[in-house]
């Protein structure tokens, strides 16, 4: 496909495969560690120890540090539920990504719909998380408070760009359809004019 739907190289068929590949890697990056930490308690313990040591090594505001400790304790108490939610969300989006790749291979736009819906929801959730983390960065480090928002904006804009291209392809590209089989000649209805001429000749 050589047509351009909206954003240059991201709008080609190669851009579709790139979107599917990035989405696939992102899903597996969340899914596999979450599965490991849920199955192996040592995995979650290692992660918990790393977060605790990182918190101890940084000298923040006392009230803020206390709130973070309480949040980590609450997360540790319910980490099975937290990991289960992450696994469920990653699995759903992984299936949607596979359907997106299937739609790209077989040119069937209806399989874009699950990915468009799930990715839009995840983009909203990711934006909210980045906004909260940006506010928290002011309590951690001034440099991080300046750098993190710029990186967060780049990530969010890039993901929304991918989502918009898929949505544009689904809504406006009329030729992105599955190949229709050729009609069987034997099933074509006979021409009534030819039939009348045949009957008159027989008379």
N, C-alpha and C positions, 0 to 999 in steps of 0.2 A: 504494500500500500504506500503510495507516494504522496497521498493527500495530507495536508496539514490541517489539523483540527483546532489548534489553539496555541500551542507553546512549542513550536519548532521540533527539535529532536525528540522531545518527550511524547509528541503526538504521532509518531510513526509506529509501525508494528514493533520495531525494536524498542521503542519507548514503552510499549505495552509489556513486553517481556521484562524490561528493566524494572518497571513498577511492580510486576509480579515477583521478581527476584528479590527486590528490596523488602517487600512486604513479607515474603517467605522467610528471609533471614531474620527479620525483626520478630516474627512470631516464634521462631525456633529459639532465638536468643532469650526470650522470656519463658517459653514453655519448658525447655530442657533443664535449666537451673532450678525452676520451680518444682519440677517433678523430682529432681535429685534431692532437694531440701525436704520435700514431703515424704519421700521414701526413706532417706537416710537422715536420721536426726543429727548426725555429726555435721552434715552440711549446713543445717540451720544454726547449730551451735557455733560453727566457724564464722558464719556471717554475723551472728549476734556478738561474738567476741570482737570482730573487726570494728563493728559500729561502736561498741563500748570503748575500745581503745582510742578510736578516732575522736570520740566525744571527750574523753579524759585529756587527750593531748592538746585540745583547743580550749583556751581560756576565754569564755564568753561571759555575757551578763548572767548573774546568778539566777535570776528569775527565769530567764530564757533556758538556761541549762536544766533547771528543775523541770520545766515543762517538757523538754526533749526527753529527759530520763523517764518521765511518766508515760510519754508516748511510746518509747521503746519497750517499757515493761508491759503496757497494754498490748502492743503488737506481739510480744513474745508469748503472752498468755493465749492469744487467739491466732497464732501463726498458721495453724492447720487450716482454719477457715480462710485466712488471707491467701495462702498458697493455693487453696482449692479454687478460689475466685479467679486468681491469675491464670491458673491452668484452664479453667472453663472459658474465659475470655480469649486466651491465646488459641485454644482449639477451635472455637467458633470462627475467629478471624483467619486461622490457617485453612479451614475448609473453604471459606469465602475466597481466599487467595488462590487455592487450587481451581476453584470454579472460574476465577478470572483468567488464569492461564489456559484453562479449557476453552473459554470463550475466545481467547486470542488465537488458539490453534485452529478452531473449527468455525470461526467467524460467526458466532451466535451471541448477539448482544444481550439476550435475556439473562445470561449468566453473569453479567456485570452487576446486576441489582444487589445480590447479597454483599459483595465487596463495597459497593457505594454506600450502603446503609451502615455496615459495621465500621468502615473506616471513618465515616463522618462522626459517628458516636465516639470513637476512639480519639479523633482529633479534638473534639470538644473536651473530653476528659483530660487529654494531654495538655491542652491550653490552660485549663484550670489548675492542674498540678504545677505547671511552669510558673504561673502567676503567684501561687502560694510560695513556691521555692524562691522566687525572686524577692519576695518580701522578707523571707527568712534570711536571705543572704546578707541583708543589711546588719543583722545581728552577728554574723559570722566573720566576714572579712570585707573590707571596703573594695579591694581589688576584685574579689569574686562577685560583689554586688554590681560592679560595672561590666565585667566580662560575661557573666552568666546570662543576663537578659539578652545580650546581643546573640549569643549562641542559641538561646531558647527561641528567639524570634526567627532565626535562620532555619531551625529544625521545623518549627510549626509552619512557616511559610512554604517550605519545601514539601511537606506532607500535604498541605492544602492544595499546592500546585498539582501534585500527583492526583489527588482526588478530583480536582476540577477537570483535569484532562480526561479522566475516565468518564465523568459525568457528561462532558461535552461530546465525547464519542458515542455515548449511549443515546443522547437526545437528538443529535443533529446529523450524524453520519448515516445516511440512508442506505448506502451500499454495503455497510458492515452487516451482512446477513449470511446465513448458511446457504450453501449452494443448493439450488432446487434441482431435483432429478428431472431428466427429459421425459416428456410424456410418451407413453407407449402408443405407437402408431396404430396398433391393432385395436386400441380402445377409443380411437377417434371416431366421433359420430359421422355417419355417411352424409354426404352432401345431398340434400333433397332434390336439387336440380339435376344432378347426375342420375339419381334414381328415377326421376320422371322421364328423362331421355331414354334410359334403358328399357323402361316399360313400354314407351311408344315404339321403340325399335322392335320389341318382341311382338307387338300387335301387327 
